[in-house]
Amino acid sequence: MRRWLVAVAASGVAVLVAAGAVAYAWPSGPAAGPGPEAETTTITRTTLVDVTVVNGKLGYGPEQELISRLTGTVTALPEVGTTIERGAGTVRINDRPVVLLYGTLPAYRDLTPPTTSDRRSDSDQSAAASPTGSAAPVGGTVGADVRQFETNLKALGYTGFTVDDEYTASTASAVKRWQRDLGLPETGTVELGRVLYTPGPIRVASHVVRAGQVAEGPLLTFTETTRLVTASLPARSASLAAVKTKVTVELPGGSTAPGTVQSVRTPDAASAASAAEPTVEVVVAADDPKAFAAPGDGAVRVRFVASTRKDVLAVPVGALLALAEGGYGLQVVEGSTTRIVAVTTGLFADGRVEVSGPDIREDMTVGMAR
């Protein structure tokens, strides 16, 4: 709803002001001084900050799904709220763990060691043979996913191999020791679905299935382990929330904390369909993690800075007058007289407006709307 303010001059003429614009033209020039009860204000030099404020939720960020790539039966699920770190099991399928490792490249194939082939032509075998005359190993997996897995294997304390892009016999030997410790068959091959990669530790958010059900599709949901704020921002304002943008979070209880935009994404189809207008989902991390550490989820407000004007002259919006010849002016009060001075308006922010012009200066007294 549009709200109108009434500005009254000493002559009694009324001016309607709406959202920073004036609906009645006021002639410029000198006028009688303000009455004894006329309200005035001062032109001040300040910094104006235009902000967009949206509602958000303090929690652990968006939930992701753990989707099974193995066949079998779910035999165990971790409790909701459990934190799982590198090397630990998540769900168990056929009483064998799906192991969490750290990384950003999803697992997409088996990782296999080289094998010795005896079914090549005589010329191939001769060319590929080792100095002792035995067939050379062939077929080991090569790629960035091997390096990612080997990095994790080394971090878990297994040695005897080189961390690189090649899955060698030495890697397979270390994998067999890892498999033995997990109670897995010692094959030396990492089957697709046996490991889950995430950037860091995870927190179990909910169960999608129960123990005893077939392991297919989503089995549980998980989040990050640090407290985060999730907010929906109108898509038309998405430029305010680029990754690494600084924001201010108004926390439950009235305190505030600085934060940084961690990620921006389009919400899922169900959420998008229920929204009145297109939105983007913004995840904010606290600059000081302790600031978001209060227990329990809670409603918060996130302040995004749209624009900033430093070291400008400004007055309350209610001081603006519309001039008969066009544009805006201020009623400058000088002792017992007033005059209308034309001004150029700039940024409107937090009930104030930037003004400039050759006839105005800092600390001038100007009339205000009643």
KOLMI-585863 format. One record per residue (C-alpha): residue number from 1; residue in one letter; y, x, z. Coordinates in Angstrom, 2 decimals, always signed. Example, Ala and Ser with C-alpha at 12.3 -4.5 7.8 and 13.67 -1.06 7.14 Angstrom:
BEGIN
{1; 'A'; {-4.50; +12.30; +7.80}}
{2; 'S'; {-1.06; +13.67; +7.14}}
//
This chain:
BEGIN
{1; 'M'; {+0.00; +0.00; +0.00}}
{2; 'R'; {+3.49; +1.33; -0.90}}
{3; 'R'; {+5.78; +1.69; +2.12}}
{4; 'W'; {+9.56; +1.25; +1.71}}
{5; 'L'; {+12.20; +2.83; +3.93}}
{6; 'V'; {+15.78; +1.55; +4.16}}
{7; 'A'; {+18.67; +4.01; +4.00}}
{8; 'V'; {+22.06; +2.62; +5.08}}
{9; 'A'; {+25.40; +4.23; +4.32}}
{10; 'A'; {+28.49; +3.87; +6.45}}
{11; 'S'; {+29.66; +1.23; +3.95}}
{12; 'G'; {+26.58; -0.85; +4.72}}
{13; 'V'; {+24.96; -0.46; +1.29}}
{14; 'A'; {+21.13; -0.42; +1.58}}
{15; 'V'; {+18.86; +1.92; -0.36}}
{16; 'L'; {+15.08; +1.43; -0.62}}
{17; 'V'; {+13.04; +4.63; -0.59}}
{18; 'A'; {+9.38; +4.66; -1.68}}
{19; 'A'; {+7.14; +7.73; -1.68}}
{20; 'G'; {+10.07; +10.06; -2.09}}
{21; 'A'; {+11.88; +8.03; -4.78}}
{22; 'V'; {+14.98; +5.87; -4.24}}
{23; 'A'; {+15.09; +2.37; -5.69}}
{24; 'Y'; {+18.86; +1.80; -5.56}}
{25; 'A'; {+21.45; +3.93; -7.38}}
{26; 'W'; {+24.11; +5.36; -5.10}}
{27; 'P'; {+27.40; +6.41; -6.73}}
{28; 'S'; {+28.28; +10.08; -6.24}}
{29; 'G'; {+31.57; +11.24; -4.78}}
{30; 'P'; {+33.35; +11.10; -1.43}}
{31; 'A'; {+32.69; +8.28; +1.03}}
{32; 'A'; {+33.74; +7.23; +4.51}}
{33; 'G'; {+32.27; +9.15; +7.43}}
{34; 'P'; {+29.10; +7.96; +9.13}}
{35; 'G'; {+29.27; +5.48; +11.95}}
{36; 'P'; {+28.84; +6.70; +15.51}}
{37; 'E'; {+25.15; +5.71; +15.50}}
{38; 'A'; {+24.30; +7.09; +12.04}}
{39; 'E'; {+21.24; +9.32; +12.02}}
{40; 'T'; {+21.61; +12.77; +10.55}}
{41; 'T'; {+19.44; +15.81; +9.92}}
{42; 'T'; {+19.92; +19.43; +8.91}}
{43; 'I'; {+18.98; +21.29; +5.76}}
{44; 'T'; {+16.55; +23.98; +6.90}}
{45; 'R'; {+14.91; +27.01; +5.31}}
{46; 'T'; {+11.15; +26.80; +5.61}}
{47; 'T'; {+7.76; +27.09; +3.94}}
{48; 'L'; {+6.32; +23.87; +2.50}}
{49; 'V'; {+2.58; +23.51; +2.15}}
{50; 'D'; {+1.07; +20.60; +0.23}}
{51; 'V'; {-2.45; +19.88; +1.48}}
{52; 'T'; {-5.32; +17.59; +0.52}}
{53; 'V'; {-7.37; +16.45; +3.52}}
{54; 'V'; {-10.92; +15.06; +3.17}}
{55; 'N'; {-13.59; +14.01; +5.63}}
{56; 'G'; {-16.57; +16.27; +6.21}}
{57; 'K'; {-19.67; +16.69; +8.35}}
{58; 'L'; {-20.60; +19.57; +10.61}}
{59; 'G'; {-24.28; +20.44; +10.29}}
{60; 'Y'; {-26.44; +22.98; +8.49}}
{61; 'G'; {-25.41; +22.34; +4.91}}
{62; 'P'; {-27.22; +20.55; +2.06}}
{63; 'E'; {-30.97; +20.08; +2.32}}
{64; 'Q'; {-33.33; +21.65; -0.22}}
{65; 'E'; {-36.92; +20.73; -0.97}}
{66; 'L'; {-39.99; +22.91; -0.57}}
{67; 'I'; {-42.12; +21.92; -3.55}}
{68; 'S'; {-45.80; +22.83; -3.65}}
{69; 'R'; {-47.07; +24.99; -6.53}}
{70; 'L'; {-50.58; +25.07; -5.04}}
{71; 'T'; {-53.34; +22.47; -5.17}}
{72; 'G'; {-55.12; +21.29; -2.07}}
{73; 'T'; {-54.46; +19.46; +1.18}}
{74; 'V'; {-51.54; +19.94; +3.57}}
{75; 'T'; {-53.16; +21.04; +6.81}}
{76; 'A'; {-50.09; +21.93; +8.93}}
{77; 'L'; {-46.32; +21.52; +8.89}}
{78; 'P'; {-43.72; +23.36; +11.03}}
{79; 'E'; {-41.77; +21.26; +13.51}}
{80; 'V'; {-38.39; +19.92; +12.46}}
{81; 'G'; {-35.68; +22.30; +13.67}}
{82; 'T'; {-37.93; +25.37; +13.46}}
{83; 'T'; {-36.32; +28.56; +12.13}}
{84; 'I'; {-38.55; +30.48; +9.70}}
{85; 'E'; {-37.87; +34.11; +8.81}}
{86; 'R'; {-39.20; +36.58; +6.27}}
{87; 'G'; {-42.96; +37.01; +6.35}}
{88; 'A'; {-43.67; +33.84; +8.33}}
{89; 'G'; {-45.60; +30.84; +7.05}}
{90; 'T'; {-43.92; +27.59; +6.12}}
{91; 'V'; {-46.49; +24.90; +5.35}}
{92; 'R'; {-50.24; +25.50; +5.32}}
{93; 'I'; {-52.29; +24.28; +2.36}}
{94; 'N'; {-56.09; +24.33; +2.73}}
{95; 'D'; {-55.35; +26.10; +6.04}}
{96; 'R'; {-53.64; +29.01; +4.28}}
{97; 'P'; {-49.90; +29.74; +4.61}}
{98; 'V'; {-47.14; +29.52; +2.04}}
{99; 'V'; {-45.11; +32.59; +3.04}}
{100; 'L'; {-41.32; +32.83; +3.15}}
{101; 'L'; {-39.73; +35.88; +1.53}}
{102; 'Y'; {-36.08; +36.67; +0.80}}
{103; 'G'; {-34.65; +36.64; -2.70}}
{104; 'T'; {-32.78; +34.60; -5.29}}
{105; 'L'; {-35.26; +34.74; -8.19}}
{106; 'P'; {-37.80; +31.91; -7.86}}
{107; 'A'; {-41.49; +32.79; -8.14}}
{108; 'Y'; {-42.70; +31.71; -11.56}}
{109; 'R'; {-45.99; +33.52; -12.24}}
{110; 'D'; {-48.88; +35.37; -10.66}}
{111; 'L'; {-48.25; +39.02; -9.81}}
{112; 'T'; {-51.30; +40.99; -10.89}}
{113; 'P'; {-52.36; +44.66; -10.75}}
{114; 'P'; {-53.40; +46.64; -13.80}}
{115; 'T'; {-57.00; +46.30; -14.96}}
{116; 'T'; {-59.30; +48.62; -16.92}}
{117; 'S'; {-60.41; +47.24; -20.27}}
{118; 'D'; {-63.69; +48.34; -21.88}}
{119; 'R'; {-63.32; +46.07; -24.90}}
{120; 'R'; {-60.84; +48.06; -27.02}}
{121; 'S'; {-61.61; +49.86; -30.28}}
{122; 'D'; {-62.83; +53.44; -30.16}}
{123; 'S'; {-59.48; +54.71; -31.46}}
{124; 'D'; {-57.55; +52.71; -28.84}}
{125; 'Q'; {-59.78; +53.95; -26.07}}
{126; 'S'; {-59.36; +57.51; -27.27}}
{127; 'A'; {-55.58; +57.22; -27.35}}
{128; 'A'; {-55.35; +55.50; -23.98}}
{129; 'A'; {-57.98; +57.51; -22.15}}
{130; 'S'; {-57.05; +59.63; -19.18}}
{131; 'P'; {-57.59; +63.42; -19.21}}
{132; 'T'; {-60.94; +62.87; -17.52}}
{133; 'G'; {-62.05; +60.57; -20.32}}
{134; 'S'; {-61.94; +57.31; -18.31}}
{135; 'A'; {-60.16; +54.23; -19.66}}
{136; 'A'; {-56.47; +53.90; -18.61}}
{137; 'P'; {-55.38; +50.86; -16.60}}
{138; 'V'; {-53.51; +48.16; -18.50}}
{139; 'G'; {-51.98; +44.75; -17.86}}
{140; 'G'; {-50.07; +45.13; -14.57}}
{141; 'T'; {-47.16; +42.68; -14.11}}
{142; 'V'; {-43.74; +44.17; -14.88}}
{143; 'G'; {-40.33; +42.64; -14.15}}
{144; 'A'; {-37.54; +41.89; -11.71}}
{145; 'D'; {-39.81; +39.53; -9.75}}
{146; 'V'; {-42.09; +42.50; -8.99}}
{147; 'R'; {-39.18; +44.50; -7.56}}
{148; 'Q'; {-38.11; +41.50; -5.45}}
{149; 'F'; {-41.61; +41.07; -4.04}}
{150; 'E'; {-42.09; +44.80; -3.38}}
{151; 'T'; {-38.72; +44.92; -1.57}}
{152; 'N'; {-40.00; +42.24; +0.79}}
{153; 'L'; {-43.38; +43.91; +1.22}}
{154; 'K'; {-41.67; +47.15; +2.24}}
{155; 'A'; {-39.33; +45.28; +4.62}}
{156; 'L'; {-42.43; +43.82; +6.32}}
{157; 'G'; {-43.69; +47.34; +7.04}}
{158; 'Y'; {-46.22; +47.87; +4.25}}
{159; 'T'; {-46.18; +51.28; +2.53}}
{160; 'G'; {-48.01; +53.38; -0.03}}
{161; 'F'; {-46.22; +52.14; -3.16}}
{162; 'T'; {-42.91; +52.62; -4.94}}
{163; 'V'; {-40.40; +49.74; -5.03}}
{164; 'D'; {-39.76; +49.25; -8.74}}
{165; 'D'; {-40.41; +46.77; -11.55}}
{166; 'E'; {-44.09; +47.69; -11.98}}
{167; 'Y'; {-46.97; +46.10; -10.07}}
{168; 'T'; {-49.31; +49.07; -9.75}}
{169; 'A'; {-52.70; +49.67; -8.18}}
{170; 'S'; {-50.82; +51.09; -5.18}}
{171; 'T'; {-48.90; +47.84; -4.85}}
{172; 'A'; {-52.17; +45.90; -5.01}}
{173; 'S'; {-53.62; +48.04; -2.20}}
{174; 'A'; {-50.63; +47.20; +0.03}}
{175; 'V'; {-50.94; +43.53; -0.94}}
{176; 'K'; {-54.57; +43.48; +0.14}}
{177; 'R'; {-53.54; +44.72; +3.59}}
{178; 'W'; {-50.82; +42.04; +3.70}}
{179; 'Q'; {-53.34; +39.38; +2.65}}
{180; 'R'; {-55.81; +40.52; +5.32}}
{181; 'D'; {-53.13; +40.20; +8.01}}
{182; 'L'; {-52.35; +36.65; +6.84}}
{183; 'G'; {-56.00; +35.58; +6.71}}
{184; 'L'; {-55.93; +35.29; +2.92}}
{185; 'P'; {-58.58; +36.45; +0.46}}
{186; 'E'; {-57.97; +40.15; -0.29}}
{187; 'T'; {-57.57; +39.86; -4.05}}
{188; 'G'; {-54.58; +42.16; -4.58}}
{189; 'T'; {-53.00; +39.39; -6.70}}
{190; 'V'; {-50.08; +37.28; -5.47}}
{191; 'E'; {-50.83; +33.81; -6.81}}
{192; 'L'; {-48.03; +31.52; -7.93}}
{193; 'G'; {-47.07; +29.26; -5.03}}
{194; 'R'; {-48.20; +31.61; -2.26}}
{195; 'V'; {-44.64; +32.76; -1.56}}
{196; 'L'; {-41.32; +30.91; -1.35}}
{197; 'Y'; {-38.06; +32.78; -1.94}}
{198; 'T'; {-34.80; +31.87; -0.22}}
{199; 'P'; {-31.66; +34.00; +0.33}}
{200; 'G'; {-32.35; +34.24; +4.06}}
{201; 'P'; {-33.95; +32.46; +7.02}}
{202; 'I'; {-34.36; +28.68; +6.79}}
{203; 'R'; {-34.33; +25.78; +9.22}}
{204; 'V'; {-36.81; +22.92; +8.75}}
{205; 'A'; {-34.79; +19.72; +8.30}}
{206; 'S'; {-37.43; +17.03; +7.67}}
{207; 'H'; {-41.02; +16.34; +6.64}}
{208; 'V'; {-41.68; +14.62; +3.32}}
{209; 'V'; {-45.46; +14.39; +3.79}}
{210; 'R'; {-47.90; +14.36; +6.71}}
{211; 'A'; {-50.78; +16.71; +7.44}}
{212; 'G'; {-53.82; +15.47; +5.55}}
{213; 'Q'; {-51.96; +14.42; +2.43}}
{214; 'V'; {-52.40; +16.02; -0.97}}
{215; 'A'; {-50.13; +19.03; -1.52}}
{216; 'E'; {-48.15; +17.95; -4.54}}
{217; 'G'; {-44.40; +17.60; -5.04}}
{218; 'P'; {-41.94; +18.01; -2.14}}
{219; 'L'; {-43.57; +18.75; +1.22}}
{220; 'L'; {-40.55; +19.26; +3.47}}
{221; 'T'; {-36.80; +19.85; +3.33}}
{222; 'F'; {-34.93; +22.83; +4.73}}
{223; 'T'; {-31.39; +24.12; +5.21}}
{224; 'E'; {-29.67; +27.34; +6.11}}
{225; 'T'; {-29.75; +28.36; +9.77}}
{226; 'T'; {-25.99; +28.76; +10.26}}
{227; 'R'; {-23.66; +25.86; +11.01}}
{228; 'L'; {-21.71; +24.71; +7.98}}
{229; 'V'; {-19.34; +21.93; +7.00}}
{230; 'T'; {-20.16; +19.74; +4.00}}
{231; 'A'; {-17.36; +17.66; +2.47}}
{232; 'S'; {-16.91; +15.50; -0.64}}
{233; 'L'; {-13.80; +16.27; -2.67}}
{234; 'P'; {-12.62; +14.10; -5.60}}
{235; 'A'; {-13.68; +15.79; -8.83}}
{236; 'R'; {-10.08; +15.64; -10.07}}
{237; 'S'; {-9.17; +17.97; -7.18}}
{238; 'A'; {-12.12; +20.35; -7.62}}
{239; 'S'; {-9.78; +23.21; -8.57}}
{240; 'L'; {-8.65; +23.32; -4.92}}
{241; 'A'; {-12.13; +24.38; -3.78}}
{242; 'A'; {-13.15; +27.42; -5.79}}
{243; 'V'; {-15.71; +29.65; -4.07}}
{244; 'K'; {-14.03; +31.97; -1.51}}
{245; 'T'; {-11.02; +29.62; -1.15}}
{246; 'K'; {-9.61; +29.62; +2.39}}
{247; 'V'; {-9.46; +26.23; +4.16}}
{248; 'T'; {-8.76; +24.85; +7.64}}
{249; 'V'; {-11.33; +22.67; +9.42}}
{250; 'E'; {-10.15; +20.13; +12.01}}
{251; 'L'; {-13.02; +20.01; +14.51}}
{252; 'P'; {-14.08; +17.25; +16.92}}
{253; 'G'; {-11.79; +17.39; +19.94}}
{254; 'G'; {-8.72; +18.36; +17.94}}
{255; 'S'; {-9.14; +22.12; +17.58}}
{256; 'T'; {-8.99; +23.85; +14.20}}
{257; 'A'; {-10.89; +26.77; +12.69}}
{258; 'P'; {-10.37; +28.80; +9.50}}
{259; 'G'; {-13.17; +28.63; +6.97}}
{260; 'T'; {-14.11; +29.76; +3.47}}
{261; 'V'; {-15.64; +27.73; +0.64}}
{262; 'Q'; {-19.22; +28.99; +0.27}}
{263; 'S'; {-20.41; +26.81; -2.61}}
{264; 'V'; {-19.39; +23.87; -4.78}}
{265; 'R'; {-21.85; +21.62; -6.58}}
{266; 'T'; {-22.18; +18.19; -8.16}}
{267; 'P'; {-23.96; +15.80; -5.75}}
{268; 'D'; {-27.37; +14.41; -6.60}}
{269; 'A'; {-27.65; +11.30; -8.78}}
{270; 'A'; {-28.15; +8.89; -5.87}}
{271; 'S'; {-25.06; +10.12; -4.02}}
{272; 'A'; {-23.00; +10.17; -7.21}}
{273; 'A'; {-23.95; +6.58; -8.04}}
{274; 'S'; {-22.75; +5.34; -4.63}}
{275; 'A'; {-19.36; +7.09; -4.83}}
{276; 'A'; {-16.27; +5.11; -5.81}}
{277; 'E'; {-15.12; +8.03; -8.02}}
{278; 'P'; {-16.68; +11.30; -9.20}}
{279; 'T'; {-16.83; +13.91; -6.46}}
{280; 'V'; {-17.99; +17.47; -5.86}}
{281; 'E'; {-19.85; +18.62; -2.75}}
{282; 'V'; {-18.11; +21.49; -1.01}}
{283; 'V'; {-19.85; +23.66; +1.60}}
{284; 'V'; {-17.59; +25.57; +4.01}}
{285; 'A'; {-18.62; +28.46; +6.26}}
{286; 'A'; {-16.63; +29.37; +9.36}}
{287; 'D'; {-14.80; +32.70; +9.27}}
{288; 'D'; {-15.99; +33.07; +12.87}}
{289; 'P'; {-19.54; +31.59; +13.12}}
{290; 'K'; {-18.96; +30.77; +16.79}}
{291; 'A'; {-16.31; +28.21; +15.79}}
{292; 'F'; {-18.99; +25.89; +14.35}}
{293; 'A'; {-21.56; +26.54; +17.08}}
{294; 'A'; {-20.92; +23.39; +19.15}}
{295; 'P'; {-24.18; +21.39; +19.52}}
{296; 'G'; {-24.71; +18.17; +17.60}}
{297; 'D'; {-23.36; +17.01; +14.26}}
{298; 'G'; {-19.84; +15.63; +14.12}}
{299; 'A'; {-17.17; +14.29; +11.83}}
{300; 'V'; {-14.54; +16.83; +10.79}}
{301; 'R'; {-11.63; +17.00; +8.38}}
{302; 'V'; {-11.12; +19.77; +5.85}}
{303; 'R'; {-7.63; +20.80; +4.72}}
{304; 'F'; {-7.33; +22.26; +1.21}}
{305; 'V'; {-4.00; +23.84; +0.22}}
{306; 'A'; {-2.76; +22.38; -3.09}}
{307; 'S'; {+0.45; +24.42; -3.35}}
{308; 'T'; {+2.83; +26.46; -1.22}}
{309; 'R'; {+6.58; +27.08; -1.51}}
{310; 'K'; {+7.94; +29.86; +0.69}}
{311; 'D'; {+11.51; +30.36; +1.87}}
{312; 'V'; {+12.96; +27.14; +0.39}}
{313; 'L'; {+15.60; +24.67; +1.58}}
{314; 'A'; {+14.14; +21.34; +2.63}}
{315; 'V'; {+15.06; +17.98; +4.16}}
{316; 'P'; {+13.03; +14.96; +5.29}}
{317; 'V'; {+12.15; +12.71; +2.33}}
{318; 'G'; {+14.18; +9.92; +3.92}}
{319; 'A'; {+17.40; +11.87; +3.32}}
{320; 'L'; {+17.15; +11.55; -0.48}}
{321; 'L'; {+19.46; +9.17; -2.37}}
{322; 'A'; {+19.24; +8.14; -6.04}}
{323; 'L'; {+22.44; +8.79; -8.00}}
{324; 'A'; {+23.95; +6.25; -10.38}}
{325; 'E'; {+24.14; +8.90; -13.12}}
{326; 'G'; {+20.47; +9.82; -12.55}}
{327; 'G'; {+18.65; +12.27; -10.34}}
{328; 'Y'; {+18.87; +12.63; -6.59}}
{329; 'G'; {+21.47; +13.55; -4.03}}
{330; 'L'; {+22.15; +14.04; -0.33}}
{331; 'Q'; {+24.88; +12.50; +1.81}}
{332; 'V'; {+26.55; +15.61; +3.24}}
{333; 'V'; {+28.32; +14.96; +6.54}}
{334; 'E'; {+31.47; +17.02; +7.18}}
{335; 'G'; {+33.22; +15.96; +10.35}}
{336; 'S'; {+34.41; +12.37; +9.93}}
{337; 'T'; {+33.81; +12.29; +6.16}}
{338; 'T'; {+30.83; +12.43; +3.86}}
{339; 'R'; {+30.25; +13.26; +0.24}}
{340; 'I'; {+27.30; +12.77; -2.06}}
{341; 'V'; {+25.96; +16.05; -3.47}}
{342; 'A'; {+23.50; +16.19; -6.38}}
{343; 'V'; {+20.31; +18.15; -5.75}}
{344; 'T'; {+17.21; +19.20; -7.63}}
{345; 'T'; {+13.96; +18.27; -5.89}}
{346; 'G'; {+10.85; +20.44; -5.79}}
{347; 'L'; {+7.67; +20.22; -3.74}}
{348; 'F'; {+7.04; +17.14; -1.55}}
{349; 'A'; {+4.86; +18.02; +1.45}}
{350; 'D'; {+4.21; +16.62; +4.91}}
{351; 'G'; {+7.18; +14.23; +4.82}}
{352; 'R'; {+9.66; +16.85; +3.59}}
{353; 'V'; {+11.02; +17.75; +0.17}}
{354; 'E'; {+12.32; +20.98; -1.33}}
{355; 'V'; {+15.97; +20.70; -2.47}}
{356; 'S'; {+18.25; +23.08; -4.35}}
{357; 'G'; {+21.68; +23.05; -6.00}}
{358; 'P'; {+24.97; +24.93; -6.11}}
{359; 'D'; {+26.61; +22.66; -3.53}}
{360; 'I'; {+24.05; +22.86; -0.73}}
{361; 'R'; {+23.28; +25.53; +1.83}}
{362; 'E'; {+21.19; +26.07; +4.91}}
{363; 'D'; {+22.31; +24.27; +8.13}}
{364; 'M'; {+24.32; +21.56; +6.30}}
{365; 'T'; {+24.25; +18.18; +8.06}}
{366; 'V'; {+23.10; +15.29; +5.89}}
{367; 'G'; {+22.62; +11.56; +6.44}}
{368; 'M'; {+19.21; +10.05; +7.07}}
{369; 'A'; {+17.71; +6.65; +6.29}}
{370; 'R'; {+17.56; +4.21; +9.16}}
//
